[in-house]
Amino acid sequence: MKIPLLRFILALMMLPFLGTAAGAQAVGFPELGSLLPGHNDVTYLDLARMVIPDLAGDKDGFYKGGLPIDMRHIEGPDSGGSPPETSGFSNAAVLAIKSGGKDRLTMLFDLGDSPDSAEGYAVLALYDITGKPKLLDAVNVAVDRGTYFREPGKLSVSANDDVLITMSAHFNSSQNYVITPLIMVRDDKLELIDMIYTFDENLCSYSRKQNVAFQTIADGQPYAAIKVTVTDATVLNGESCDDAPPTAASQDISVTYHWDTKASHYAKDSDALDKLAGENAKRF
């Protein structure tokens, strides 16, 4: 089973996002057949089979299987498509996190295209591996074609808790569409905080790129505030084209998510990123 060319090219484009995380030893890509640290009889493949029961490797180190277990979409019951009838991949992204003061492991499997949706299908699985490994939760986090952990992969929002960052994207010859979910783990369940939508263009005389940065800010709540800043920059390249280029410019658009103890969830302090998403949609 060959990886579709579009998904392979997209994976290459995502390497800048993944490289920093891997260098920081946050997101890893272990061989599925290798042993879990601290276990002499459990492999990452054993964990993957808790999601895809018949997953098996071939002589080339590629893993194939059928349908995954039933799971919800991170956005809710009305989102996402069906999983592909057959899945195939050579590795999975692995990220250790804290949840409620407990050590947990997450794995992200991009299973490929959904048969009934423009989005792909990607499983984010949460495990307890402190004793006999146990699958605690699994959700479909695909909101576009290819899905990955986005650097830095996680944010520490307390001494005992991390928030996860994934991303889904697709591209054409001049445009790159990226959706970035922020995902919380509470009571060993994965919960969506929000999604950030960004859109890059590379045109004849200029490029317009929207980079995302994350910061946590202690504000006296059980979980730190999360500040998300999108730097929207238009850069001229000096080419002479038929259409007049726009003015070079750069602006930062920020939203801060504060923990609402009464409502027991994160709430954002403005709709600035929603407005940006609406403006971007007009440029598609």
Secondary structure, 3 states (H helix, E strand, C coil): CCCCHHHHHHHHHCHHHHHHHHHCCCEECCCCCCECCCCCCCEHHHHHHCCCCCCEECCCCCEEECCCCCCEECCCCCCCCCCCCCEEECCCEEEEEEECCEEEEEEEEEEEECCCCCCEEEEEEEEECCCCCEEEEEEECCCCCEEEEEEEEEEEEECCEEEEEEEEEEECCCEEEEEEEEEEEECCEEEEEEEEEEEEEECCCEEEEEEEEEEEECCCCCCCEEEEEEEEEEEECCCCCCCCCCCCEEEEEEEEEEEECCCCEEEECCCHHHHHHHHHHHHC
